């Protein structure tokens, strides 16, 4: 009978753990606006949200506590960075134009 009590006590302790809010694990240690992965594997951006958790500090039954957190939102997907490099054809045309202007100046 003592083994049964020990097993029940161990399983009850596991159930008291906090479960992170949906789509929040992808924003751990990131800032607002950073790219992240959602729970379903899709891409998104970190946004401020209000999350809640159970607080057992006063014993059972728990009370709900709200706190500010970051969640990964598909609608806040950051824009892809654009390259500022010029296209090779534009660069060559620009150099030829400078050479022609230099010849005319002589």
C-alpha positions as CSV (number, residue, x, y, z in Angstrom):
1,X,0.0,0.0,0.0
2,X,2.9,2.4,0.7
3,X,4.2,2.0,-2.9
4,X,0.8,3.0,-4.2
5,X,0.8,6.2,-2.1
6,X,4.4,7.0,-3.4
7,X,3.4,6.5,-7.0
8,X,0.2,8.7,-6.6
9,X,2.3,11.4,-4.9
10,X,4.8,11.4,-7.7
11,X,2.2,11.6,-10.4
12,X,0.3,14.4,-8.6
13,X,3.5,16.4,-8.5
14,X,3.9,16.2,-12.3
15,X,0.4,17.5,-12.9
16,X,1.3,20.7,-11.0
17,X,3.8,21.8,-13.7
18,X,3.2,24.9,-15.8
19,X,2.3,24.3,-19.5
20,X,3.6,27.2,-21.7
21,X,1.0,29.1,-23.6
22,X,0.4,28.1,-27.3
23,X,3.0,29.5,-29.8
24,X,5.1,31.0,-27.1
25,X,8.1,28.6,-27.1
26,X,9.3,30.0,-30.5
27,X,9.8,33.5,-28.9
28,X,11.8,32.4,-25.9
29,X,14.8,34.8,-25.5
30,X,13.7,36.9,-28.5
31,X,12.5,40.5,-28.9
32,X,9.3,41.8,-30.3
33,X,9.3,41.7,-34.1
34,X,11.9,38.8,-34.3
35,X,11.2,35.9,-36.6
36,X,10.0,32.7,-34.9
37,X,8.5,29.3,-35.5
38,X,4.9,28.5,-34.4
39,X,3.9,25.3,-32.7
40,X,2.5,24.0,-36.1
41,X,5.9,24.6,-37.7
42,X,4.8,27.7,-39.6
43,X,6.7,31.0,-39.6
44,X,5.7,34.1,-37.8
45,X,6.8,37.1,-35.8
46,X,7.0,37.7,-32.0
47,X,4.3,39.9,-30.6
48,X,3.3,41.1,-27.1
49,X,0.4,39.2,-25.7
50,X,-1.3,38.5,-22.3
51,X,-0.8,35.0,-21.1
52,X,-2.2,33.3,-17.9
53,X,-1.0,30.6,-15.6
54,X,-2.2,28.9,-12.5
55,X,-0.7,30.2,-9.2
56,X,-0.5,27.7,-6.4
57,X,1.3,30.0,-4.0
58,X,-1.8,30.2,-1.7
59,X,-2.5,26.4,-2.1
60,X,-5.3,24.7,-4.0
61,X,-7.5,25.6,-5.7
62,X,-5.1,27.7,-7.9
63,X,-5.8,31.3,-8.9
64,X,-5.3,32.6,-12.5
65,X,-2.5,35.1,-12.9
66,X,-2.1,37.1,-16.1
67,X,1.3,38.3,-17.3
68,X,2.8,39.9,-20.4
69,X,4.5,37.4,-22.7
70,X,5.6,37.0,-26.3
71,X,3.8,34.7,-28.7
72,X,4.5,33.8,-32.3
73,X,1.9,35.3,-34.7
74,X,1.6,34.4,-38.4
75,X,0.2,37.8,-39.2
76,X,3.3,39.5,-37.7
77,X,5.8,37.8,-40.0
78,X,8.7,40.1,-40.5
79,X,9.5,41.3,-44.0
80,X,12.4,39.6,-45.8
81,X,15.5,41.8,-46.0
82,X,16.2,43.2,-49.4
83,X,19.7,43.1,-50.9
84,X,21.1,46.5,-51.8
85,X,23.5,45.1,-54.4
86,X,23.1,46.4,-57.9
87,X,22.4,44.0,-60.8
88,X,25.5,43.3,-62.9
89,X,24.0,44.7,-66.1
90,X,23.3,48.1,-64.3
91,X,26.9,48.2,-62.9
92,X,28.4,47.5,-66.4
93,X,26.2,50.1,-68.0
94,X,27.2,52.7,-65.4
95,X,30.9,52.0,-66.0
96,X,30.5,52.3,-69.8
97,X,28.7,55.6,-69.3
98,X,31.5,57.0,-67.1
99,X,34.1,56.0,-69.7
100,X,32.2,57.7,-72.5
101,X,31.9,60.9,-70.4
102,X,35.6,60.8,-69.7
103,X,36.4,60.5,-73.4
104,X,34.2,63.5,-74.3
105,X,35.8,65.6,-71.6
106,X,39.3,65.3,-73.3
